[in-house]
């Protein structure tokens, strides 16, 4: 509103023309699961300064989800998660130059973790389409787990047992595509987040140490992309 010489001129309110579409109606239950699995085997594999790698590795993660739409395009709920990873390295060489190299033999690592996550979602339709849309998910995640690392053999065998706890707060935007009125495929990627981890390590059942780490992420991580199937009931 502008006032000039006692005359008041009203300003028209600016409208962006964004249209509200009820993409996920109030009262719907949302359930689903995402599963990730990877496995690799190496035989005399070479990568940069690491040579003659022989071994195998695998990782597995499953995460069921349950949410409720308390308002049009808004949902709240949570998910549980379990992950397991194992690496078995029979041999390998780290070659820095012709006179400096290190041998890595009989390395074995296994870990598993449990997670519980509280989540809040906001859905946005792609135009007036009821099949394609986007969502932004705010997450608060608590986790705990344990791992074991062993190396060497015989009298040279050494091992470390670790127990860890973590707290993560982040945003996970994604895209959704409905296959029918009740089923959909979801793709999401973590972009923004803060993480805190505490780890207690015991080496050879004698030496005990504690480690705390904090991190913040403000970029797209292509390795954190996850796919899942969801059902809207």
Helices and strands as residue ranges (DSSP letters): E 2-4, E 7-9, E 29-47, E 50-71, E 74-95, E 101-125, E 132-151, G 154-156, E 158-178, E 183-203, E 207-218, G 222-224, E 226-232
